[in-house]
């Protein structure tokens, strides 16, 4: 196939760009050009903002370092206000703020994105499902749009709590469950209304109803998951393709990354501890996790991020502390993972066949924790009730042979879905179909 120009688009969050970055890397490896349109707000005194805002400010440089051309989309004046409020919200209140953030500046961003697409002579736009400006921008430019979902969220699944909630399965059908479903329906209606208003102002046909809770693109919806990872998920309307987890391409390790792997002991159980890139400035949480893991007699490898200096006294022959680690190759060497439940880490653990202890803090992490438990490959623990003994008990429960066997069975099944290469195939097929009519 002749080289194509592909435009990727997302809001600047690590969780919602992971699969897109993997797909972009696959496309570039095949000789296609990729631009990455990213909402970018210049944040004054960035180090004083909450960590999610700091992480968003670092993301453009990280994506550019991978070889994509980063194309800035202006953030609306309300974006920083929503972003600053987000870390203090929980549950559906958090989801409401996130949706307000992701739809702020919708019309202007769609126009900018369409201009970038025309200037680059793009053949297709590929965007995160919570980047509705990408959908409208593609339509404005007359291009097909592929929406990328990192899992089957936010689609309803039998036995799973309503999107954005943390309700246990035992409350299904109860008053709290019904109120959560009603609140989610109201959020979906507001999401639809914002899209419809922006579409009308852009001279586009109305996008239709149910865009939040059903596949958003009329052209292609790529789910970076597989049926075996989504228990209870019903049939999805529209053009949907499950491609499996979209993971980063293997790359040569620098000396520091290789040293992390070389320091691992042989013939000993290894527990990997990480709280991701946004929630890692929590030394007290790390201490409970490290002490609980060490109490099992395992070797502990910690990706400590901003907590590294505060944990220095815990370093020992049995505890490796690092600011960051080469996570994907490391997962092939460890036995169990303690994680916050971020989208990228959970998908990478599932693909590697590693059981998990999940300590969710917000966003999709709670849904990921529920999914891991329902799959039988992990347990969930509350950050508010952490102790070394509770972590040790959780790890002990995951040592059962049937848990490891289940995790490995899922990993073998996922290997056949293709991941980022399969997603790239689908994107290129959509591009070959030509402009939208």
Secondary structure, DSSP 8 states (H G I E B T S, - for coil): ----EEEEEE-S-STTTHHHHHHHHHHHHTT-EEEEEEEE---TTGGGS-HHHHHHHHHHHHHHHTT-EEEEEE--TTHHHHHHHHTT--HHHHHHHHHHHHHTTHHHHHHHHHHHHHHTT-SEEEEETT-HHHHHHHHHTT-EEEEEESSSTTS-BTTS--TT----GGGTTSHHHHHHHHHHHHHHHHHHHHHHHHHHHTT-----S-TTTS---SSEEEESS-GGGSTTB----SSEEE------------HHHHHHHHT--SSS-EEEEE-TTTS---HHHHHHHHHHHHHTT-EEEEE-GGGTGGGGGG-BTTEEEES---HHHHHTT-SEEEE---HHHHHHHHHHT-EEEE---STTHHHHHHHHHHHTSEEE--GGG--HHHHHHHHHHTTSHHHHHHHHHHHHHHTTS-THHHHHHHHHHHHHT-S--
